Amino acid sequence: MAARAVLGNERSDVGTTSITMSAKASTLSIMGRLFSNDVDFLV
């Protein structure tokens, strides 16, 4: 649903879209670090 809203309001909410994308990227990087830390701990 969020993706649809972003696509529908792409012209008026370019700033919000960039913020959302950066937030998703940072979240993925944080989850990746936690996952790699867990793997190292298990190994």
C-alpha positions as CSV (number, residue, x, y, z in Angstrom):
1,M,0.0,0.0,0.0
2,A,2.8,2.4,0.8
3,A,4.3,1.7,-2.6
4,R,1.1,2.6,-4.3
5,A,0.8,5.8,-2.3
6,V,4.4,6.8,-3.3
7,L,3.8,6.0,-6.9
8,G,0.5,8.0,-6.9
9,N,2.0,11.0,-5.2
10,E,5.4,10.9,-6.8
11,R,5.2,14.4,-8.2
12,S,4.0,16.1,-5.1
13,D,6.0,14.0,-2.5
14,V,9.4,13.7,-4.1
15,G,11.0,14.7,-0.7
16,T,9.0,12.1,1.2
17,T,9.8,9.5,-1.3
18,S,13.6,10.1,-1.0
19,I,13.3,10.0,2.8
20,T,11.4,6.8,2.7
21,M,13.9,5.2,0.4
22,S,16.9,6.3,2.6
23,A,15.1,5.0,5.6
24,K,14.5,1.6,4.0
25,A,18.2,1.5,2.9
26,S,19.4,2.3,6.4
27,T,17.0,-0.3,7.9
28,L,18.3,-3.0,5.5
29,S,21.9,-2.1,6.3
30,I,21.2,-2.4,10.0
31,M,19.4,-5.7,9.6
32,G,22.3,-6.9,7.5
33,R,24.8,-6.0,10.2
34,L,22.7,-7.8,12.9
35,F,22.4,-10.8,10.7
36,S,26.1,-11.0,9.9
37,N,26.9,-10.5,13.7
38,D,24.5,-13.4,14.5
39,V,26.2,-15.6,11.9
40,D,29.7,-14.8,13.3
41,F,28.4,-15.5,16.8
42,L,26.9,-18.9,15.7
43,V,30.1,-19.8,13.9
